Amino acid sequence: MDFKRLLLVDDEEGVRRFLGLSLMDLGYEVETAANGREALDMFDGFRPNIVFTDIKMPVMDGIELLKAIKEKSPDTEVVMITGHGDMDLAIESLKFDASDFITKPINNDVLEVSLGRARERYRMKLQLREYTENLERLVEEKTQRIVELERQKAASQVVEGLSAALSDAARDVETGYGLFNELPCLVSIHNRYLEIVAHNTLFEERLGNQVGNNSFDIYSDRNSPGNACPVQRTFETGRGQRSKENFLGKDGEEIPVTVFTAPLPNTEGDIELVLDISVDMTELKRLHDELLTTQYKYQRLFDEAPCYITVQNPDLSIAEANRRFIEDFGEASGKPCYTAYKHRDEQCGDCLVRETFKDGLSRQHETVVTTLKGERKNMLVQSAPIHDVSGKVVQAMEMSTDITEIRRLQDHLTSLGIMLGSMSHGVKGMLTSLDGGIYRLESGLNKGDEERVAAATKTLKSMIGRVKKMVLDILYYAKSRELETETVDAAEFLRSTSDIVAPKAETACVEFIRDIPDGLGMLKADTAALSAALVNFLENGVDAGECRMGARLEFSARREGAELIVTVADNGMGMDRETRDKIFTLFFSSKGKKGTGIGLFISNQTIEQHGGSITVESAPDKGSTFTITLPAGDGA
């Protein structure tokens, strides 16, 4: 019996220190607390076998602590420490199942006696629990044995009486009296020659008088003894049969039935007759057909709803998805929602369905998803609970409505104010950096410190570049304008664009590899807009590799038929699937404070305005590749 963990609670540090040492000398593992609240906080982690606690303490006194401990762990023994003036409280503590109480100052002999009493109480509780559990288990075993013997006896009695009961039932059918004429079932008796020898009144009302006819004649799809009916199979196997069949009514109509047959043996044990009890399933079939029609109707509504719908289990696996979801995201049954819908390996942090399972409430939020075809869509997602008959939430439905066009129309109306607010801190920081650069430049000039002047000049150029880029991004976004296209030599245009980024790559220690051959033909483009878009991709590639060992940025182009293929590839930090899906979303940035979330959004719009498209391949720590496809101009 492990009885070594002891929690000592007293608001006097001296008592905790000296009494704790005495208890440790006695072989106990001791933890201390200054008041009841502190003791409760550490109780679950330490799980003491015994607690020594002072009665009068701040925050939470010993009586309150005793009550709380007994509620948490009734087996824990609690010894109360009291002064001479607290005897009434000490005696009261015994009412709340305290083991003992000792008075200050504490004598070591008294301490050992009190510990011995607590240990004995603890041991007796464990023994009592063990005896009780053993007794309950013994009673359960004996009870199960008695029940099993009673079942065996009852089964023997049923088997002995079954033959007699079935024989009596057969006589009832033959005479036209008794129970079987009261049952709402079609009852008939068949002999070993597969002839009907008797049937009840309801059988005759529905199928006509069939006495003397062949057993298989009453079935609509049996026309010879070679096409075995349930009665024939019962004679052949010696066992009762159950099957769904169709009887032929007296007016020629088919009557769907469920057939149950039972063999009736003679005194020698040979099967002499077969009892056939058939339940008319006409109404049930009608209801089943009606249910199928209703299910089909609701399945059509489910599939044709103008949104994505999934029904999810508590483990977030998809139990069912509608047709629109499957078309855009593939077959999803059995897959976790976050894998099928968000292309993630783990649950979404803001999962609505998980919260709906917790409290049964509906929720909604907006997100961005990417279909199998690469289409990025803004979705309004809403969850709703699905209850069983008892009201328990057993599944949840998630509905996602495409609001991409709505968001696109709202962007220009709302985002300028948002943009200015989000940019204010960035502009303030840049201006501060410019002030610092100017100060360092003036200081360097005054002191004739060329190194300081060079460093300040570098800072100013960098800040001016960032200000320029931010201003251009804002202007491009804020001002909707038509393209001013001209036809240019594609190779010359791409080379001059790459020259803009080359100094930045060199400064960031990124190897810039350019593969832009002659003969790429002509390109019809708004050179200012398209150049800014390509520079955005190139500068992002430089940022992805900055300060990384062996960083590399590749800029290449090739002609494929009537298309110009431009590739920007880096071996930098890369992106996960969720980031990849959102990089062209307005105000989304993976650069933190260094990004505005506008550049790639504008670049994507510019490429689309030129009739082009962008594909992205990326993985964390494996770099990113942007492939831009543009229609080439005439005169290749």
C-alpha positions as CSV (number, residue, x, y, z in Angstrom):
1,M,0.0,0.0,0.0
2,D,1.5,3.3,-1.1
3,F,0.9,5.9,1.6
4,K,3.9,8.2,1.2
5,R,2.6,11.4,-0.5
6,L,1.7,14.1,2.1
7,L,0.5,17.7,1.5
8,L,1.2,20.1,4.4
9,V,-1.0,23.3,4.4
10,D,-0.2,26.2,6.8
11,D,0.1,30.0,6.4
12,E,3.1,30.1,8.7
13,E,6.3,29.5,6.8
14,G,8.1,28.3,10.0
15,V,5.5,25.6,10.6
16,R,5.7,24.4,7.0
17,R,9.5,24.3,7.1
18,F,10.1,22.5,10.5
19,L,7.0,20.2,10.4
20,G,7.8,19.4,6.8
21,L,11.4,18.3,7.8
22,S,9.9,16.1,10.6
23,L,7.5,14.4,8.1
24,M,10.3,13.8,5.6
25,D,12.4,12.2,8.3
26,L,9.5,9.8,8.8
27,G,9.8,8.8,5.1
28,Y,7.0,10.9,3.6
29,E,7.2,12.7,0.2
30,V,6.0,16.2,1.3
31,E,4.7,19.2,-0.7
32,T,3.6,22.4,1.1
33,A,1.0,25.1,0.5
34,A,0.4,28.5,2.2
35,N,-3.4,28.4,2.1
36,G,-6.4,26.2,1.0
37,R,-6.7,27.7,-2.5
38,E,-3.0,27.0,-3.3
39,A,-3.4,23.5,-1.9
40,L,-6.4,22.8,-4.1
41,D,-4.5,24.1,-7.2
42,M,-1.7,21.5,-6.6
43,F,-4.0,18.7,-5.4
44,D,-4.8,17.0,-8.8
45,G,-1.2,17.0,-9.9
46,F,0.3,15.7,-6.6
47,R,-2.6,13.4,-5.5
48,P,-1.6,13.1,-1.8
49,N,-2.7,10.2,0.3
50,I,-2.9,12.4,3.4
51,V,-3.3,16.2,4.0
52,F,-2.2,18.0,7.2
53,T,-3.9,21.4,7.2
54,D,-4.2,24.4,9.6
55,I,-7.8,25.4,10.4
56,K,-7.4,29.2,10.4
57,M,-5.8,30.5,7.1
58,P,-6.3,33.4,4.7
59,V,-7.9,33.0,1.3
60,M,-9.4,29.6,2.1
61,D,-9.5,28.1,5.6
62,G,-9.0,24.5,6.6
63,I,-12.7,23.6,7.0
64,E,-13.4,24.8,3.4
65,L,-10.3,22.9,2.2
66,L,-11.5,19.7,4.0
67,K,-14.9,19.9,2.3
68,A,-13.3,20.5,-1.2
69,I,-10.8,17.6,-0.8
70,K,-13.5,15.1,0.3
71,E,-15.6,16.1,-2.7
72,K,-12.7,15.5,-5.0
73,S,-11.2,12.4,-3.3
74,P,-13.2,10.8,-0.5
75,D,-10.3,8.4,0.2
76,T,-7.8,11.1,1.1
77,E,-7.2,11.3,4.8
78,V,-7.2,14.9,6.3
79,V,-5.7,15.7,9.7
80,M,-6.6,19.2,11.1
81,I,-3.9,21.3,12.9
82,T,-5.4,23.7,15.5
83,G,-4.5,26.0,18.3
84,H,-6.0,25.6,21.8
85,G,-8.6,28.2,21.0
86,D,-9.9,26.4,17.9
87,M,-11.1,23.2,19.6
88,D,-14.8,23.8,18.5
89,L,-13.7,24.1,14.9
90,A,-11.5,21.0,15.2
91,I,-14.4,19.0,16.6
92,E,-16.7,20.4,13.8
93,S,-14.1,19.2,11.2
94,L,-14.7,15.6,12.4
95,K,-18.3,15.9,11.1
96,F,-16.9,16.4,7.6
97,D,-14.9,13.2,7.8
98,A,-11.5,14.6,9.0
99,S,-9.3,11.7,10.2
100,D,-8.0,13.4,13.3
101,F,-6.9,16.8,14.8
102,I,-3.7,17.7,16.6
103,T,-2.9,20.9,18.5
104,K,0.0,23.3,18.2
105,P,2.8,23.0,19.2
106,I,3.0,19.6,17.6
107,N,4.8,16.8,19.5
108,N,6.6,14.2,17.4
109,D,5.0,11.3,19.3
110,V,1.5,12.8,18.7
111,L,2.4,13.3,15.1
112,E,3.4,9.6,14.6
113,V,0.2,8.4,16.4
114,S,-2.0,10.6,14.2
115,L,-0.2,9.4,11.1
116,G,-0.7,5.8,12.2
117,R,-4.4,6.4,12.6
118,A,-4.7,7.9,9.2
119,R,-2.7,5.1,7.6
120,E,-5.0,2.5,9.3
121,R,-8.2,4.3,8.1
122,Y,-6.8,4.4,4.6
123,R,-5.9,0.7,4.7
124,M,-9.4,-0.3,6.0
125,K,-11.1,1.7,3.3
126,L,-9.1,-0.1,0.6
127,Q,-9.9,-3.5,2.1
128,L,-13.6,-2.7,2.4
129,R,-13.7,-1.6,-1.3
130,E,-11.9,-4.8,-2.3
131,Y,-14.3,-7.0,-0.4
132,T,-17.3,-5.1,-1.8
133,E,-16.0,-5.4,-5.4
134,N,-15.2,-9.2,-4.9
135,L,-18.7,-9.7,-3.5
136,E,-20.4,-7.9,-6.3
137,R,-18.4,-9.9,-8.9
138,L,-19.3,-13.2,-7.2
139,V,-23.0,-12.2,-7.1
140,E,-22.9,-11.2,-10.8
141,E,-21.3,-14.5,-11.8
142,K,-23.8,-16.6,-9.9
143,T,-26.7,-14.6,-11.2
144,Q,-25.6,-15.0,-14.8
145,R,-25.3,-18.8,-14.2
146,I,-28.8,-19.0,-12.8
147,V,-30.2,-17.0,-15.8
148,E,-28.4,-19.3,-18.2
149,L,-29.8,-22.4,-16.6
150,E,-33.3,-20.9,-16.7
151,R,-32.8,-20.1,-20.4
152,Q,-31.7,-23.6,-21.2
153,K,-34.7,-25.0,-19.4
154,A,-37.1,-22.7,-21.2
155,A,-35.6,-23.5,-24.5
156,S,-36.1,-27.3,-23.9
157,Q,-39.7,-26.7,-23.0
158,V,-40.2,-24.6,-26.1
159,V,-38.7,-27.3,-28.3
160,E,-40.8,-30.0,-26.7
161,G,-44.0,-28.1,-27.1
162,L,-43.4,-26.6,-30.6
163,S,-44.4,-29.7,-32.5
164,A,-47.6,-30.1,-30.6
165,A,-48.5,-26.4,-31.0
166,L,-47.9,-26.5,-34.8
167,S,-50.0,-29.6,-35.1
168,D,-52.8,-27.9,-33.2
169,A,-52.5,-24.9,-35.4
170,A,-52.8,-27.0,-38.5
171,R,-56.0,-28.6,-37.2
172,D,-57.4,-25.1,-36.6
173,V,-56.7,-24.1,-40.2
174,E,-58.4,-27.3,-41.5
175,T,-61.5,-26.9,-39.4
176,G,-61.8,-23.2,-40.1
177,Y,-61.7,-22.2,-36.4
178,G,-59.2,-20.9,-34.0
179,L,-56.4,-18.4,-33.8
180,F,-55.3,-18.4,-37.5
181,N,-58.6,-17.3,-38.8
182,E,-58.3,-14.2,-36.5
183,L,-54.8,-13.3,-37.7
184,P,-54.3,-10.6,-40.5
185,C,-52.1,-13.1,-42.4
186,L,-52.5,-15.6,-45.3
187,V,-52.2,-19.1,-43.6
188,S,-52.1,-22.3,-45.5
189,I,-51.2,-26.0,-45.0
190,H,-49.3,-28.0,-47.6
191,N,-48.6,-31.8,-47.8
192,R,-45.5,-33.6,-49.0
193,Y,-47.1,-33.9,-52.5
194,L,-46.9,-30.1,-52.7
195,E,-50.7,-29.8,-52.5
196,I,-52.7,-27.2,-50.5
197,V,-54.8,-29.1,-48.0
198,A,-56.2,-26.2,-46.0
199,H,-56.1,-22.4,-45.6
200,N,-57.7,-19.7,-43.5
201,T,-60.5,-17.4,-44.4
202,L,-58.3,-14.3,-45.3
203,F,-56.3,-16.5,-47.7
204,E,-59.5,-17.5,-49.5
205,E,-60.7,-13.9,-49.7
206,R,-57.5,-12.8,-51.3
207,L,-56.5,-15.8,-53.5
208,G,-59.8,-17.8,-53.8
209,N,-60.3,-21.4,-52.8
210,Q,-57.0,-23.2,-53.4
211,V,-57.6,-26.4,-51.6
212,G,-56.3,-29.3,-53.8
213,N,-54.2,-27.0,-56.0
214,N,-50.4,-27.2,-56.3
215,S,-48.4,-25.3,-53.7
216,F,-46.5,-23.4,-56.4
217,D,-49.7,-22.3,-58.2
218,I,-50.3,-19.5,-55.8
219,Y,-47.0,-17.7,-56.7
220,S,-47.0,-15.4,-59.7
221,D,-43.5,-16.4,-60.8
222,R,-43.6,-20.2,-60.1
223,N,-45.1,-22.4,-62.8
224,S,-43.7,-25.9,-62.1
225,P,-42.3,-28.0,-59.3
226,G,-38.9,-27.6,-60.8
227,N,-39.0,-23.8,-59.9
228,A,-38.9,-24.4,-56.1
229,C,-41.2,-22.4,-53.9
230,P,-40.6,-21.9,-50.1
231,V,-42.9,-24.9,-49.3
232,Q,-40.9,-27.2,-51.5
233,R,-37.6,-25.9,-50.1
234,T,-38.9,-26.6,-46.5
235,F,-39.7,-30.3,-47.4
236,E,-36.3,-30.6,-49.1
237,T,-34.2,-29.1,-46.3
238,G,-36.3,-29.9,-43.2
239,R,-35.9,-26.2,-42.1
240,G,-38.3,-23.3,-42.1
241,Q,-37.9,-20.7,-44.9
242,R,-38.3,-16.9,-45.0
243,S,-38.5,-15.0,-48.3
244,K,-40.1,-12.2,-50.2
245,E,-42.5,-13.5,-52.8
246,N,-45.5,-12.4,-55.0
247,F,-48.8,-14.2,-54.7
248,L,-51.3,-14.3,-57.6
249,G,-54.7,-12.8,-56.4
250,K,-58.0,-14.2,-57.5
251,D,-58.5,-11.2,-59.8
252,G,-55.0,-11.8,-61.4
253,E,-53.3,-9.0,-59.4
254,E,-49.9,-9.5,-57.8
255,I,-49.8,-9.4,-54.0
256,P,-46.3,-8.8,-52.5
257,V,-45.9,-10.9,-49.3
258,T,-43.2,-12.0,-46.9
259,V,-43.5,-15.8,-46.5
260,F,-42.6,-17.8,-43.3
261,T,-42.8,-21.6,-43.5
262,A,-42.4,-24.2,-40.7
263,P,-42.2,-28.0,-41.0
264,L,-44.8,-30.1,-39.1
265,P,-43.3,-33.5,-38.3
266,N,-45.4,-36.7,-37.5
267,T,-44.8,-38.9,-34.5
268,E,-41.8,-40.6,-36.2
269,G,-40.2,-37.2,-36.8
270,D,-40.7,-37.2,-40.6
271,I,-42.1,-33.9,-42.1
272,E,-45.7,-34.6,-42.9
273,L,-47.0,-31.1,-43.5
274,V,-45.7,-27.5,-43.9
275,L,-47.3,-24.5,-42.4
276,D,-47.1,-21.3,-44.6
277,I,-47.8,-18.0,-42.9
278,S,-47.5,-15.0,-45.3
279,V,-47.8,-11.3,-44.4
280,D,-49.4,-9.1,-47.0
281,M,-46.8,-6.3,-47.8
282,T,-49.0,-4.3,-50.2
283,E,-49.4,-1.3,-47.9
284,L,-45.7,-1.6,-46.8
285,K,-44.6,-1.6,-50.4
286,R,-46.7,1.4,-51.2
287,L,-45.1,3.3,-48.2
288,H,-41.7,2.1,-49.3
289,D,-42.2,3.4,-52.8
290,E,-43.5,6.7,-51.4
291,L,-40.4,6.9,-49.2
292,L,-38.1,6.2,-52.2
293,T,-39.9,9.0,-54.1
294,T,-39.5,11.4,-51.2
295,Q,-35.8,10.4,-50.8
296,Y,-35.2,11.0,-54.5
297,K,-36.9,14.3,-54.3
298,Y,-34.8,15.5,-51.4
299,Q,-31.7,14.0,-53.0
300,R,-32.4,16.2,-56.1
301,L,-32.8,19.2,-53.9
302,F,-29.6,18.3,-52.1
303,D,-27.7,17.9,-55.3
304,E,-29.2,20.9,-57.2
305,A,-28.8,23.4,-54.3
306,P,-26.7,26.3,-55.6
307,C,-24.0,25.8,-53.0
308,Y,-21.6,23.2,-51.7
309,I,-23.1,21.0,-49.0
310,T,-21.5,18.3,-46.9
311,V,-22.8,16.2,-44.0
312,Q,-20.0,15.5,-41.5
313,N,-19.6,13.0,-38.6
314,P,-18.2,14.0,-35.2
315,D,-14.7,13.0,-36.3
316,L,-15.1,15.6,-39.2
317,S,-15.2,12.9,-41.8
318,I,-17.6,13.6,-44.7
319,A,-20.6,11.2,-44.6
320,E,-22.2,12.7,-47.7
321,A,-21.6,15.5,-50.2
322,N,-23.8,17.0,-52.9
323,R,-23.1,16.8,-56.6
324,R,-21.7,20.4,-56.8
325,F,-19.2,19.6,-54.1
326,I,-18.1,16.4,-55.8
327,E,-17.7,18.1,-59.2
328,D,-15.4,20.8,-57.9
329,F,-13.5,18.9,-55.1
330,G,-13.8,15.3,-56.1
331,E,-15.3,12.3,-54.3
332,A,-15.0,13.1,-50.6
333,S,-17.0,10.3,-48.7
334,G,-15.0,9.1,-45.7
335,K,-12.3,11.8,-46.1
336,P,-11.8,14.5,-43.4
337,C,-13.4,17.8,-44.4
338,Y,-10.1,19.7,-44.0
339,T,-8.4,17.4,-46.5
340,A,-11.1,17.3,-49.1
341,Y,-12.0,21.0,-49.0
342,K,-9.0,22.9,-47.7
343,H,-6.2,20.6,-48.8
344,R,-4.8,20.5,-45.2
345,D,-3.2,17.7,-43.2
346,E,-4.7,18.9,-39.9
347,Q,-7.9,20.5,-38.6
348,C,-8.6,24.1,-39.3
349,G,-8.1,26.3,-36.3
350,D,-11.5,28.1,-36.9
351,C,-13.5,24.9,-37.7
352,L,-17.2,25.8,-37.5
353,V,-18.4,22.2,-37.5
354,R,-16.2,21.3,-34.5
355,E,-17.8,24.1,-32.5
356,T,-21.3,23.1,-33.7
357,F,-20.8,19.6,-32.3
358,K,-19.7,21.2,-29.0
359,D,-22.7,23.4,-28.4
360,G,-25.3,22.6,-31.1
361,L,-25.3,26.1,-32.5
362,S,-25.0,27.3,-36.1
363,R,-22.0,29.4,-37.1
364,Q,-20.7,31.1,-40.2
365,H,-17.5,32.7,-41.5
366,E,-15.8,33.6,-44.8
367,T,-12.9,31.7,-46.3
368,V,-11.1,31.1,-49.6
369,V,-10.9,27.7,-51.3
370,T,-9.4,26.3,-54.5
371,T,-11.2,23.8,-56.7
372,L,-9.7,20.8,-58.6
373,K,-9.5,23.1,-61.6
374,G,-7.5,25.7,-59.7
375,E,-10.3,28.2,-59.4
376,R,-10.1,30.3,-56.2
377,K,-13.4,31.1,-54.7
378,N,-14.5,33.3,-51.8
379,M,-17.0,31.3,-49.8
380,L,-19.5,32.1,-47.1
381,V,-19.5,29.0,-44.9
382,Q,-22.3,28.1,-42.5
383,S,-22.7,25.1,-40.1
384,A,-25.9,23.6,-38.8
385,P,-26.5,20.7,-36.3
386,I,-28.4,17.5,-37.3
387,H,-30.2,15.9,-34.3
388,D,-31.5,12.4,-33.7
389,V,-34.9,11.7,-32.3
390,S,-33.6,12.3,-28.7
391,G,-32.2,15.7,-29.6
392,K,-28.6,14.7,-29.6
393,V,-26.3,16.2,-32.3
394,V,-25.2,13.2,-34.3
395,Q,-24.0,15.0,-37.5
396,A,-23.5,18.5,-38.8
397,M,-24.2,20.1,-42.2
398,E,-21.8,22.6,-43.7
399,M,-23.1,24.8,-46.5
400,S,-20.7,27.0,-48.5
401,T,-22.1,29.7,-50.8
402,D,-19.9,31.2,-53.6
403,I,-19.6,35.0,-52.9
404,T,-16.6,35.6,-55.2
405,E,-18.5,37.9,-57.5
406,I,-20.1,39.8,-54.6
407,R,-16.7,40.3,-53.0
408,R,-15.2,41.4,-56.3
409,L,-17.9,44.0,-56.7
410,Q,-17.5,45.2,-53.1
411,D,-13.7,45.4,-53.1
412,H,-13.4,48.7,-54.9
413,L,-16.2,50.2,-52.8
414,T,-14.7,49.3,-49.4
415,S,-11.1,48.5,-49.6
416,L,-9.6,51.9,-50.2
417,G,-10.3,53.0,-46.6
418,I,-9.1,49.6,-45.3
419,M,-6.0,49.9,-47.4
420,L,-5.1,53.4,-46.2
421,G,-5.6,52.3,-42.6
422,S,-3.5,49.1,-43.0
423,M,-0.8,51.1,-44.8
424,S,-0.5,54.0,-42.3
425,H,1.9,52.1,-40.0
426,G,4.0,51.0,-43.0
427,V,4.3,54.5,-44.4
428,K,5.1,55.9,-40.9
429,G,7.9,53.3,-40.6
430,M,9.3,54.1,-44.0
431,L,9.3,57.8,-43.2
432,T,11.1,57.1,-39.9
433,S,13.7,55.1,-41.8
434,L,14.1,57.9,-44.4
435,D,14.6,60.4,-41.5
436,G,17.2,58.1,-40.1
437,G,18.9,57.7,-43.4
438,I,19.0,61.5,-44.0
439,Y,20.4,62.0,-40.5
440,R,23.2,59.4,-41.2
441,L,23.9,61.0,-44.6
442,E,24.2,64.5,-43.1
443,S,26.4,63.2,-40.3
444,G,28.6,61.3,-42.7
445,L,29.0,64.3,-45.0
446,N,29.8,66.6,-42.0
447,K,32.4,64.2,-40.7
448,G,33.7,63.2,-44.1
449,D,32.9,59.5,-43.3
450,E,32.5,57.9,-46.7
451,E,31.5,54.5,-45.3
452,R,28.7,56.2,-43.3
453,V,27.6,58.1,-46.4
454,A,27.5,54.9,-48.5
455,A,25.5,53.0,-45.8
456,A,23.0,55.9,-45.5
457,T,22.7,56.1,-49.3
458,K,22.0,52.4,-49.5
459,T,19.3,52.8,-46.8
460,L,17.7,55.8,-48.6
461,K,17.6,53.9,-51.9
462,S,16.0,50.9,-50.3
463,M,13.4,53.0,-48.6
464,I,12.7,55.1,-51.7
465,G,12.2,51.8,-53.6
466,R,9.8,50.5,-51.1
467,V,7.8,53.8,-51.0
468,K,7.7,53.8,-54.8
469,K,6.5,50.2,-54.9
470,M,3.8,50.9,-52.3
471,V,2.6,54.0,-54.2
472,L,2.5,52.2,-57.5
473,D,0.5,49.3,-55.9
474,I,-2.0,51.8,-54.5
475,L,-2.3,53.7,-57.8
476,Y,-2.8,50.5,-59.8
477,Y,-5.4,49.2,-57.4
478,A,-7.2,52.5,-56.8
479,K,-7.3,53.5,-60.4
480,S,-9.3,51.3,-62.8
481,R,-7.8,51.9,-66.2
482,E,-7.8,50.4,-69.7
483,L,-4.6,48.9,-70.9
484,E,-2.4,51.0,-73.2
485,T,-1.0,48.3,-75.3
486,E,1.8,48.3,-77.8
487,T,3.6,45.6,-79.8
488,V,7.2,45.1,-78.6
489,D,10.0,42.5,-79.0
490,A,9.3,39.9,-76.2
491,A,12.9,39.1,-75.6
492,E,14.0,42.7,-75.2
493,F,11.1,43.5,-73.0
494,L,11.8,40.6,-70.7
495,R,15.5,41.4,-70.5
496,S,14.9,45.0,-69.6
497,T,12.4,44.0,-67.0
498,S,14.9,41.6,-65.4
499,D,17.5,44.4,-65.3
500,I,15.2,46.2,-62.8
501,V,15.5,43.3,-60.3
502,A,19.2,42.4,-60.8
503,P,20.7,44.9,-58.4
504,K,18.3,43.9,-55.6
505,A,19.2,40.2,-56.2
506,E,22.9,41.0,-56.0
507,T,22.4,43.0,-52.7
508,A,20.4,40.1,-51.2
509,C,23.1,37.5,-52.2
510,V,20.7,35.7,-54.5
511,E,22.1,34.2,-57.7
512,F,20.0,35.6,-60.5
513,I,19.9,33.2,-63.5
514,R,18.3,34.5,-66.8
515,D,17.4,32.4,-69.7
516,I,15.7,34.7,-72.3
517,P,16.7,33.6,-75.8
518,D,16.2,35.6,-79.0
519,G,13.4,34.7,-81.3
520,L,10.5,34.9,-78.8
521,G,8.6,37.0,-81.3
522,M,6.5,40.0,-80.6
523,L,4.3,40.7,-77.6
524,K,1.3,43.0,-77.4
525,A,1.2,44.5,-73.9
526,D,0.9,47.5,-71.7
527,T,4.6,47.5,-71.0
528,A,4.4,49.5,-67.8
529,A,1.7,47.4,-66.2
530,L,3.1,44.0,-67.3
531,S,6.6,45.0,-66.4
532,A,5.4,45.9,-62.9
533,A,3.6,42.6,-62.6
534,L,6.6,40.6,-63.5
535,V,8.9,42.6,-61.2
536,N,6.5,41.8,-58.4
537,F,7.0,38.0,-59.0
538,L,10.8,38.5,-59.3
539,E,11.1,40.6,-56.2
540,N,9.1,38.0,-54.2
541,G,11.6,35.4,-55.4
542,V,14.5,37.5,-54.2
543,D,12.7,38.0,-50.8
544,A,12.1,34.3,-50.5
545,G,15.8,33.5,-50.9
546,E,17.3,36.5,-49.0
547,C,20.0,35.4,-46.5
548,R,19.6,31.7,-47.4
549,M,22.6,29.7,-48.3
550,G,22.8,28.9,-52.0
551,A,19.7,31.1,-52.8
552,R,18.9,31.1,-56.5
553,L,16.3,32.9,-58.7
554,E,15.6,31.7,-62.3
555,F,13.9,33.9,-64.9
556,S,13.2,32.1,-68.2
557,A,10.9,32.3,-71.3
558,R,10.1,30.2,-74.2
559,R,7.7,30.2,-77.2
560,E,5.0,27.5,-77.5
561,G,2.9,28.0,-80.6
562,A,0.9,31.1,-80.2
563,E,1.8,31.4,-76.5
564,L,4.7,33.0,-74.6
565,I,5.6,31.0,-71.4
566,V,7.4,33.0,-68.7
567,T,8.7,31.1,-65.6
568,V,9.9,32.6,-62.3
569,A,11.4,30.0,-60.0
570,D,13.2,30.2,-56.7
571,N,14.5,27.7,-54.2
572,G,13.5,29.8,-51.2
573,M,11.2,29.2,-48.2
574,G,8.2,28.0,-50.3
575,M,4.5,27.9,-49.3
576,D,2.0,25.4,-47.9
577,R,-1.2,24.6,-49.8
578,E,-3.4,27.0,-47.8
579,T,-1.0,29.9,-48.4
580,R,-0.7,29.0,-52.1
581,D,-4.5,29.1,-52.4
582,K,-4.7,32.7,-51.0
583,I,-1.7,34.5,-52.4
584,F,-3.7,36.3,-55.1
585,T,-6.4,37.4,-52.5
586,L,-6.5,41.1,-51.7
587,F,-4.6,42.1,-48.6
588,F,-3.3,38.6,-48.0
589,S,0.4,38.6,-47.4
590,S,2.8,35.9,-46.1
591,K,5.5,38.6,-45.4
592,G,4.0,40.0,-42.2
593,K,4.8,43.8,-41.9
594,K,7.0,43.7,-45.0
595,G,4.1,43.0,-47.4
596,T,1.0,45.0,-48.3
597,G,-1.1,42.2,-49.7
598,I,-1.8,44.2,-52.8
599,G,1.2,43.4,-55.2
600,L,0.3,39.8,-56.2
601,F,-3.4,40.7,-56.3
602,I,-2.7,43.5,-58.9
603,S,-0.2,41.3,-60.7
604,N,-2.8,38.6,-61.1
605,Q,-5.3,41.1,-62.4
606,T,-2.8,42.5,-64.9
607,I,-2.0,39.1,-66.3
608,E,-5.7,38.3,-66.6
609,Q,-6.2,41.7,-68.4
610,H,-3.6,40.6,-70.9
611,G,-5.5,37.4,-71.6
612,G,-3.0,35.3,-69.7
613,S,-3.0,32.9,-66.8
614,I,-0.8,31.9,-63.8
615,T,-0.1,28.5,-62.3
616,V,1.8,28.1,-59.0
617,E,3.8,25.1,-57.7
618,S,5.3,25.4,-54.3
619,A,6.0,23.4,-51.1
620,P,7.5,24.5,-47.8
621,D,11.4,24.7,-48.0
622,K,11.3,23.6,-51.6
623,G,10.8,26.9,-53.3
624,S,8.1,28.2,-55.6
625,T,7.6,28.3,-59.4
626,F,5.2,30.7,-61.1
627,T,4.4,29.9,-64.7
628,I,2.8,32.8,-66.6
629,T,1.2,32.1,-70.0
630,L,0.6,35.1,-72.3
631,P,-0.8,35.3,-75.8
632,A,2.1,36.2,-78.1
633,G,1.6,39.1,-80.6
634,D,1.6,38.8,-84.4
635,G,4.9,38.4,-86.2
636,A,6.7,35.7,-84.3
